[in-house]
Amino acid sequence: MTDEELIVEFAMTRLDNPGLDLEEIAALVVRRVGADRMLEFASHTLAARGELRGAVFPAAVEHVLRVVLTLRGPVD
């Protein structure tokens, strides 16, 4: 999944759940994309940190948040 596709998935999930914070939305995205993508996302966290901290699910959520916040750009 490309970063752009991940952003679209995140945006669609956020539209469906407007009252949730960013981390909760990222968790929903990870649940929606399934186990294979969850492992892919966790592996990106492993590559970025050089280590896998904790379980696979939180590492996958961390990757989604990192992508969203990076592509979101600086806050004015």
C-alpha positions in Angstrom: 0.0 0.0 0.0 1.4 3.4 -1.0 1.5 6.3 1.4 -1.1 8.0 -0.8 -3.4 5.0 -0.5 -2.9 5.0 3.2 -3.9 8.6 3.5 -7.0 8.0 1.5 -7.9 5.1 3.8 -7.2 7.2 6.8 -9.4 10.1 5.5 -12.3 7.8 4.7 -12.1 6.2 8.1 -12.0 9.7 9.7 -15.1 10.7 7.8 -16.9 7.7 9.1 -15.7 8.4 12.7 -15.4 12.2 13.2 -15.3 12.0 17.0 -12.2 9.9 17.4 -8.6 11.2 17.8 -5.9 10.4 15.3 -4.5 7.4 17.1 -8.0 5.8 17.4 -8.5 6.3 13.7 -5.1 4.8 12.9 -6.1 1.8 14.9 -9.3 1.4 12.9 -7.4 1.7 9.7 -5.0 -1.1 10.8 -8.0 -3.3 11.7 -9.7 -2.6 8.4 -6.7 -3.4 6.2 -6.2 -6.9 7.7 -3.3 -9.0 9.0 -1.0 -8.9 6.0 -1.0 -5.1 5.8 -0.7 -4.9 9.6 2.6 -6.9 9.3 3.7 -4.7 6.4 3.1 -1.6 8.5 4.9 -3.1 11.5 7.8 -3.9 9.3 8.0 -0.3 8.2 8.2 0.7 11.9 10.9 -1.9 12.4 12.9 -0.4 9.5 12.4 3.2 10.7 13.4 2.5 14.3 15.8 -0.4 13.9 13.8 -2.4 16.4 10.3 -3.6 17.0 9.0 -2.3 20.3 6.0 -4.1 21.7 3.4 -6.0 19.7 2.7 -5.9 16.0 -0.6 -4.0 16.2 0.8 -1.0 18.1 3.8 -0.9 15.7 1.4 -0.9 12.7 -0.6 1.9 14.3 2.6 3.9 14.8 3.5 3.5 11.1 0.0 4.8 10.1 0.4 7.8 12.4 3.9 8.5 11.2 2.8 8.5 7.5 -0.3 10.7 8.2 1.6 13.2 10.3 4.5 13.3 7.8 2.4 13.9 4.8 0.1 16.3 6.6 3.0 18.7 6.7 4.0 21.4 9.2 1.3 23.1 11.2 0.9 26.8 10.5 
